[in-house]
Amino acid sequence: MSESRLANILDAMVDGVYVANQRHELEYVNPALARVFGPWQGRKCYEYLEDRADVCPGCPGLDSFDGARRWEWASRKTGRVYDVVDSLVINPDGTRSKLEILRDITELKREQEQAADEARRKDAFVALLAHELRTPLTPLLHAAQVIAGGGDRELADAASQIVVQQVRHMSRLIDDLLDASRVTRGVVILRREPVRLGLVLESVLKSNEPTIADADVKLEVISEGDIVVEADPVRLCQILSNLLGNALKFTDPGGLVRIEVARQRGEAVVRITDTGVGISREELPRIFEMFVRARPDDTRGGLGIGLALARTLARLHGGEIRAHSAGRGRGSTFELELPIHG
């Protein structure tokens, strides 16, 4: 193959290529590499690629180079990651040069890290799900034994209540899983109609009375007039229940949960603020991801479905949910925005 043809091939490569001599002086840089690192003439490879004043640590001298090396390089200059292959070139005059090919694998590395993170989250989710499904079995078994044994009527009635509570708990878990599956597959169907936001909130508060009582927090509700939105009332209840349940779950007894309903910038806004455990700056960007628990080290956390599901349902309504927190121990605020009907 002629030198001109080889030069044409190297010039056409999308990967970066350079050749340096034994004094680390650049002899050739292809256009792909020059587009990233700029003019190269009269420069040494370590100056060009790393802005260094001397040879890069770990760079083998060409006298001892065995002819092949592959490694991964994170460039401080570009912020990118490269798969690097070094090859030894023996020139016609017997001198040695190094041919280096650099392939940008930044996106591949990011995808691999995301896939590994998703796999870890799924593994954690499966373990948590198994625990959540197993937890009600012990009280259910105990209650069944009490009922089967006959005897004291009050004990049997209490055992029956335990059965009802635990079955409802398991039913909610299964409903969340089914909804997560529907969201993932994009098969959620909304049945929209004009609904009064205040009435929906009243329904949510009514259905959550036992949870509110158990949480032992002060609940404040501030509502601005009669606001009508175009929404699926069942799904809207689900959104609000998830947001309220999250606030109640992570607020210690004696704390405050405030719900505000208002018009803001032409939209209906439901703002739920709590004085609970708060969310760290690192956790905040990911709390709406499926299977990510808002406070992973808190035993009160659920399966990591509720907030992701609530935001997806809000967006299907043309709305949005945003979260704010000043950090751990400083409470949090979740805002649901929905278009006003008409």
Secondary structure, DSSP 4 states (H G I P E B T S, - for coil): --HHHHHHHHHH-SSEEEEEETT-BEEEE-HHHHHHH---TT-BHHHHHH--SSPPTTPPPTTT--SEEEEEEE-TTT--EEEEEEEEEE-TTS-EEEEEEEEE-HHHHHHHHHHHHHHHHHHHHHHHHHHHHHTTHHHHHHHHHHHHT---HHHHHHHHHHHHHHHHHHHHHHHHHHHHHHHHHT------EEEEHHHHHHHHHHHTHHHHHHHT-EEEEEE-S--EEEE-HHHHHHHHHHHHHHHHHTS-TT-EEEEEEEEETTEEEEEEEE-SS---TTTGGGTTSTT--SSTT-TT---S-HHHHHHHHHHHTT-EEEEE-SSTTS-EEEEEEEEBP-
